[in-house]
């Protein structure tokens, strides 16, 4: 249960995926994050979960493109008493190749590749890979020009 909401197994899975995305965002240098468009019920869950991390959240967009925008605050933190434990996705020094200039998405289930329109899952990170070479390190897509290559 999250506050006043009874959750079914699909809701629990959705929140687990969202928590992974939120933690990756908090640990990153990014100041804001646009979540994928979602229905009003899932946006409500995202807003409630964002409060547990002390993230600022607002709904943006219209109709089918309505999504949640997250912003870090000075109080933003990763709470020690989380219900779900976010997986650490890291493939070490394994190098992957893609067509230069293509956008790669790292999903909360650990899969990665080009974005899909439907059933894409929740992305932890997305990035255009200019030279076509990348690695996955600590829930982030890392390119050769990055200091943590």
DANORUR-V753864 format. One record per backbone hydrogen bond with DSSP energy under -0.5 kcal/mol. CO is the residue of the C=O (numbers start at 1). NH is the residue of the N-H. E is the energy in kcal/mol with one decimal. If there is no record, write none. Layout:
# DANORUR-V753864
CO;NH;E / CO;NH;E
This chain:
# DANORUR-V753864
1;3;-0.6 / 2;5;-2.1 / 5;2;-1.5 / 8;12;-2.2 / 9;13;-2.2 / 10;14;-2.4 / 11;15;-2.7 / 12;16;-2.1 / 13;17;-2.4 / 14;18;-2.6 / 15;19;-2.7 / 16;20;-1.8 / 17;21;-2.0 / 18;22;-3.1 / 19;23;-2.7 / 20;24;-2.2 / 21;25;-2.3 / 22;26;-2.8 / 23;27;-2.4 / 24;28;-0.7 / 25;28;-0.9 / 31;72;-2.2 / 33;35;-0.6 / 33;70;-3.1 / 39;43;-2.3 / 40;44;-2.2 / 41;45;-2.0 / 42;46;-2.5 / 43;47;-2.7 / 44;48;-2.3 / 45;49;-2.7 / 46;50;-2.3 / 47;51;-1.3 / 48;52;-0.8 / 49;52;-0.7 / 49;53;-0.8 / 50;53;-0.7 / 50;55;-2.7 / 51;54;-0.8 / 53;77;-1.8 / 56;71;-2.5 / 58;69;-3.2 / 60;67;-2.8 / 62;65;-2.4 / 63;66;-1.5 / 66;38;-2.2 / 67;60;-2.8 / 68;35;-3.0 / 69;58;-1.7 / 70;33;-2.3 / 71;56;-2.8 / 73;76;-1.4 / 77;79;-0.7 / 84;86;-0.6 / 87;89;-0.7 / 88;90;-0.7 / 89;139;-2.9 / 91;94;-1.7 / 96;134;-2.3 / 99;102;-1.9 / 102;129;-2.8 / 104;127;-2.4 / 105;107;-0.6 / 105;113;-1.7 / 106;124;-3.4 / 106;125;-1.5 / 107;110;-2.2 / 111;107;-3.2 / 113;105;-3.5 / 121;123;-0.6 / 122;108;-2.5 / 125;106;-3.3 / 127;104;-3.2 / 128;130;-1.0 / 129;101;-2.7 / 129;102;-0.6 / 132;98;-2.6 / 133;144;-0.6 / 134;96;-3.1 / 135;137;-0.6 / 135;142;-3.0 / 136;91;-2.3 / 137;140;-1.2 / 140;137;-2.6 / 140;142;-0.6 / 142;135;-2.3 / 143;146;-2.1 / 146;149;-1.4
